Amino acid sequence: MWFTATQPFMLDSATVKAYATTAGGTIKFLVRISEKAGTHAANSGAQLYLSDTITVTTTALTGELKRIPINIPVLPGSYYVNLSFVAGTSGTLFRSTALPTNTTYPYALGGLGSLDSVQFGTIASGNNRVYYLFNWKMSAACLGPIVTTNVTYASVPSVTLPHVSDFATGAPCNWVATAPSGATWQGKTGYTGNGYTATSLNGTPFVMVDDDAAGSSASSPNSVLTTPSFPALGYDTLTMKFLSVFKGGSWGGKGYVEVWRPVKRRLRMADH
């Protein structure tokens, strides 16, 4: 089967229909995901993902539905998925030698992508049947900003910038936001209200929290936005640049920007 992922997701599980045969009812197989390239009969795409060996058993000659774990992460792109049977298989899985009645492709996969098509080869090629994975269960995944670093014995050029966030789509999904109910962090391109007259922050998108939204009865409305850590190995000097605006009421209030670094620990060892 061909499928397209429009967002990163985890393919958690799917359903197969297992049949017992006169030889037994054990089916052992792997789920393989490759680059979309070539045809079903001669797929030339490189294998990208491979599940653990999956084993299902049944005594039903008429078939039995089985939910199987897959647990494969998928990044946006187009792919080819197939099943690879391994030694010890005596049963079989549901397969079809024709497309289901009234089948229309692409078939939406819960807003995360689409099942694009299946392609049958010729009988001579041995690809005249398709094994189906039904009822895909997928979980949307977070793909935060790509962080790069350098490991080198020489000085790192000062123009190297390992991490940038412009908030064009709000806070990146791998930043952790905590706030009281109501006073949540939001992506903005402009703001007016509560006596704040500026309508933008340097004309660029930003993230903000309005702690008044928590209500006058909220106690200590501390709101924190925490970035993920990134490796700094190979850098002698790190520079952080940001723009911020803080407006406190007549009763006070404070805003902080904190930068944390790992604390070096010395391990002492002695001979015994």
N, C-alpha and C positions, 0 to 999 in steps of 0.2 A: 504494500500500500504506500502511496505517496501522501505526505502531509506537510503542511506549512505551519510554522510557529510565528505568530506576529508579536508575541510577548514571551519573555522567559518564563518557563514553568517547570514544575516537577511532575513527570508522568508517574503518579503514585501507583495506580493499579488499573486493571482491565478485567473483562470477563471473557472466558472461553467456554465452548461447549465440548465436553469430553465424552467419548464413547468407549465402551468396552468392546473388545473383539474376542474371537475364539482364542487368541494368544494371550489375553489378559487385559487389564484396565489401567496400566500405569503409563503415564505420558511424561517424558522428561524433555525439556526444551529451553532455549534461551531466546530472549527478545533482542534483536540486533537493529541498530539504527545507523544508517550510512548517509553520506552525502547524496543528494539527488543528482544522479548522472546516468546517462544511458537509458536502457529499457529494462523492463521487469525481467526479461529473459537474459539480459547481459548487463546487469547493473555494474558500472565501473566506478562508482563513488567509493571513497575510502570509508571504512567502518569507523564510526566515531564513538558509539556507546554500545555496551554489552551488559545485559542483566546477569545476575547470578543464575545458576541452574534452577529452573522452576519444575516442581514435581506435583502432578495432580493424579489422583486415583479415582476410579469409578467402577461400579459393577453394572451400570445401566447400559444396556445395548441400544436403547433409544435416545441416549444422550442425557447429560446432566450439566447444568451451568456451574462454573467454578470461578470465583473471584481470585485473581492471582496478583501478587505483589510484583511491581516492576522497578520502581524507585530509580528512574533515570532522569537527570536534569537535561533540559533542552533550551538552547539559546535561539533567538529569532533566526529563521532561515527555512530552507526547504529540504526535506529529508525523505528517505526510503526506509521503511520498516519491514522486517520479515522475521520469521521464526526459524530457528535452527534446532532440529531434533537431535538428541544425543543417545548414546548407548543405554539400553535398559528400557526403551519405549516398546510397549506391547499394545497399548490402546491407540486411539487416534483422536484428533480434534475435528470440529466441524470445518468443512471446506466446501467451496462452491465452484462449479464449473461454468457458471453464468452470473451476470450481474443480477442483484435482487430486482424484482419488479418495480418499475417506476423510480429507479434509482436516479438521483440527480446530484452531480458534483459541481462545485465543492460543497462539502457538508460541514457546517459550523461546529467547532469544538469549543463550545462554551465561551466564546468571545476571546479565546487565547490563540486561535488559529483555525485551520480548516483541514479536513480530510479531502485531499484533492481528487484522487481517483485510484482505481486499481487497474492493472493492465495484465491481460492474459497472454501468455506466449503460445506457441504452437504445441500440438500434442507431441510432436517429435522432440521438442526441446525439453519436455518434462514439466513445463510450467503452465499447464492447462488448467490449473486449479489455484484457488486463493484461500489461505487460512486467515480467518478474520479475528481481530481483537474487538470485542464489543464493549460498550459502556465505559469509555475511558474516564478515569477519575484523575483530574489534573488540579494542581495547586499553583496559583500565580506566584512567581518568585520575584525577589528583589534583585535588580541589577544596578547597583550603585555606581557612582563615577569611578572610572578606572584610575587607579593610583599607581604611579610608577616611581621607581627609585633607582639609584645607581650604586654599584659596589665597585670601587676602583682604588688603586693605590695612589692615583694622581688627584690633584685638586679638581673638584667638580665645577664646571662653568657656572657663573653666577646667574646666567639666564635660565638655568634649568628650573622648572617649576613643577614640583611633584604633585600638587593637588590644587584644583580650581573648582569652585562652585559658584555659579552665577544666579541660581534660584529662578531660572527662566520657567521652570515647571514646579516651583515650590521647593521645599526642602527635599534633598535626595532621599530615596527610600531607605537607605541604610544609616540615616541620622536618627537619633532617638529623641523624641519630643515628649516631655512630661509637663503637665499643667493641670490646675484645678478644673473641675467641670465648668464648661463655658469658656474659660480663658485658654483656648487652644491656639497653637501656632498655625498661621495661615500664610500662603503665598500671596503677595500683593504687588501691584504695579503703581499704586497710589492710595492715599488714605487721608481722610478728613474726619474730624469728630473729636469730642471730648476736649475742645479747646486747642486741638492740634491743627495748626494752619497750613503746614507744609503738605503738599499733595503728592510728592514723590521723593525718592532718595537718590539724588544725582541722576534722575531720569531712568534708572534701571530697576529691574524686578528685585524684590526683597522678601524676607519672611519677618513676620511680626507677631506679637501677642498683645492683645488688649485685655489687661487684667480686670478692667471695669466690667467686662462681660461676665465675670464670675459672680457679680452681684455684691451689694454693699455688705452683706452678712458673711462673705467669704473671709476666712482668717488666713493671714500670711499666704497670699496667692503667689507662691513661688513657681515660676515657670522656667524650665530649663530645656535648652536645645543642645544636644551633644553630638559631635561629629564622630565618625569612626577614627580609630588610630591609623597611622600609616608609617611604614618603616623609614627610618632616616639614616640607615647605615651607609657610610660613604660620604656624608655631609659634615663639614666642620662648622658651617654657619647656616642657620635656618632663619628665614624672614617671613613673617606673617603680615599680610595687609588686609584690612577690612574697613568698611564704613558702617557706622552705627549711630542711631539716635535714641536717646532715652529721655522720657518725659515723666517726672515724678510729681505727685500732687503736693499740696501744701503740708500734708502730714508726713512727707518724707518718701522713702523708697530708694532702692539702690539697684543698679544694673552692673553686672560684672562680665568680663570676658576672661576666662581662665584657660591657660595652656598647661597641660600636664605632660610630664616626661617620666619614663621609667626611672626608678631609683637603683643605682648600681649597688649590688650586694657583694660583699667579699666573703668567699668561702675559705675557712681556715681548715687545713688538714694536718694531721699529725701521724707519725709512725707509731705503731703499737707492736 
